[in-house]
Amino acid sequence: MIETHGLTKSFKTNREDLIAVNNVDLVVNPGEFILILGRSGSGKSTLLAMLAGLIRPTAGIVKINGNEIGNLSEDKAAEVRAKEIGFVFQFSGLIPTITALENVLLPTLFYQEGPGSRSRAVELLKKVGLSERENAYPSTLSSGEMKRVAIARALINNPSILIADEPTGDLDVDTEIEIMELFSELNREGTTIVTVTHNPDLIPYATRIYGMVGGNLVKDTESFCFKTWKAEPKIPNGKK
């Protein structure tokens, strides 16, 4: 599904090379829900961008369903991304001048051979609880609704992998739980999910957990002090 070897990303500064991701080996199997927990600046977003083929590594390789994306042309790499990966960005990134439905349909412009269609977009908005908001513009949507539109957009081409960067970072507690329950439902239906967060309350939703510290992926959760963080799922207001 996803496989990396020696994945490294460094950026040149005025004084030295800054290593954002350092020599990461990772295998994500079909059907997993991987959570990578780390503080701001730990390199987790850079790691996700390389997993999705959005940026190229300084060293190492990334394979998506057997395709080493670093060896592909830009056009072929874009095709693999469009076909295999749905990406939910930290900020929803909706285009303000088009409707929710039109935002969901955007990826179909870049992968016209995919399964995306108007009927599928309508169905996805229904799935994320926005069946009555398909003609709404982003300025009229709440933060949670915009995030739901972004998730529907990521799913329009029926990707096997959903990658999400801080998907609940700007949401209130109740909406956070609703989004994570939606992710859990998608995972149960067969979508492989990789997400990063700084919030340990999301730990119970994952099937496998990593930490990210100083660009290093930490496999030993004890060394990352997860046990010092309370990781019980939050309960929405008014529910038991």
N, C-alpha and C positions, 0 to 999 in steps of 0.2 A: 504494500500500500504506500507507505512513506518510509524511506530508508536514507540515512545520512551517515557519512564517514568523514571524520576529521573536519567537520564543517566549521569554518572560521571566517569572520568578517572583521576587517580593521579599516579605520579611517585615518587619513593623514591630517595631522594638526600642524601648527607652526613649529612645535618643538619635537614631536615624536608621533609614532603610529599609535592610535588608540584602538585597542582590541575590544570590540563590542561583543563578539561571540567567539569563544575559544575552544576549538577542537572537539566539537560535539558529535558524538555517535548516538543515533537514535533510530529505533525501529517502531513504527506505528502499524499495528495489525488491523485488518478489516474488522469493523464493529466496535473498536475501542473508543472510549471517551477519555482523552488525555488532558489533564490539567497541569499547566506549568505555572507555578506560584513564585512570584518575585517582586521585589520592590522596584520603584521607578528607577530607571537607569541601569537595571541589571542585565539588559540585553535581550529580554524576552520578545519584544516587538520586532527587533532585528532578526531574531531566529525565525519567527513566524513568517516574515517577509521572504526569507530565503527558502523556507519550506514551500511557500506558495509560488516560488519563482518570480517574485516581484523585484527582487534585487539579486545580483549574482554574488556568490561567495568569493572571498579573497583566496581561499584554499578549501579543498574538500569537495565532496559531491553530494547531490540530492537526487534521489530517484523517486519518481511518482509512478506507481503501478508499473515498475520496471523500466520506465523511461528516465535516463539521466538527463535532466533538463538543461544542465550546463553545456551539453554537447549539441543542443538543438539550435536551429536558427531562431531568430526572434519570432518569425511568423509561426513556426512549428511549436515553439514554447508557449506562445499565446494561445494556440489551439488546444494544447494540453491543459493549460490553466482553465480555459473556458469550458472544456469538456469534463474535467476531473475534479475541479476545485471551486467551491463557493467561499468567498472571503467576506467576513463581516468586519468592517473597520471599527476602530475605537470610537470614532465619531461617524454618524450615520452617512454623511456625505450625499444627501439627496439633492437633486437639482431642483431649485425652488420654483422654477417657472413651468414645471410639468406636474401632472397629478401623481398620486401614489401608484396608480396602475401603470402609468407610463414609466415611472422610475423603476418598477419591478421588471418591466420589459426591456430596459436598457441593455443588459448583457446579450440579448438575442441579436442586437445589431452587429455584434462582433463574432457571433457563432451561429450563423443562420441555419446550419445543418443540425443544430441541437433540437431537443424536444420542446424548447420554449415556445409559447404561443399565448395569445390573448386569453384563451379559455384556461390555460394553465396558470397564468398570472392571477386571474380572478379566483381560481381555486386556492392558490397559495395565500392570497389575502384573506380568504375565508379561514384557512388553516391557522393563520396567526391572529385571528380574531378581529379582522378589519374589513369584513365583507361589506359594511355600510360606508366605508371611507375610501373606496377606490377612486372616486373623483375629487377627493380632497387634495389641496395643495399643502406642501410641507409646513408652511407658515401657520396652518390651522391645526397641525398635529402636535400632540404632546411629545416629550422626549421618548417615552415608552412606545408610543405609536410609530414614531420615526424609526426607532430601532427595529420594530416588527416589520416595517416596510423594507428595511435594509436586509433583514434575514430572508424575507420572501424573495428579494432581488438576488440574493446569493444562491437561492435554491432553484431559480427559474430554469436552468439548464440541467437539472437533476444530477448534480455532482455526487460522486461517491464520497467525497471528503468535504467537510465544512471546517474552515479555519476561522477563528474569531479572536480578535484583539480587544481585550478588556470589554466584553460585550455588555457588562452591567455597570461600568464605571461611573456613568452619569445618571443612574436611575435610583429612585427611592426603593425602600426595602420591599414593598409589596410587588412593584413592577419587576424588580430583580428576580424575585422568586418565580413570577410568571414566565419570564424569559428563560430561566434555567429549567423550569418544568417543560417548556417547549423544546429546549435542547434535548432534554432527557427523552421526550417522546420521539424526536427525530432519530436519536441514537437507537432507541428500541426498534424503530422501523428499518434500521440497517445503515444509517448514515454514520460514517466514522467522523469523530469530532476531535479537533485539537484546539484548545483555547488557552490563553494566558490571562492572568489576573494578579492583582495584589491583595485580593480579598480571600482570606482563609475560610470564610463561611461557605465558599463554593466547593470545598473539598469533597463533601459527601456525594456530590453529583457525579464525580469522576470514577472511572474504573481503574485508572492508574495515575499517580501523582509524581511530579518532579518539582524540584526547586531550581531557581536560577539565581546565581550569586556571582557578581563580577564577571559576567560573560560565560560562566561555567554552568553546565547542567548537572545538578546534584541528584544522584540516584538514591542516596541514603537519606531518607526523609528525617531520620533521627538527627543527623548532623545539621539539618536545616532548622531544627528546633520546632517542627510542626507540633510537637507535643505540648509546647508552651502556648500555643494558640488555640483558643476554643473554636472548634469547627463544627458545631451543631447547626443544622439548617435553621434558618430563621422562619418564623411562623407569621403569615400575613395577619394584619389586624382583623379581629373578629372571627378568626378561624382557630380550630384546635387540632 
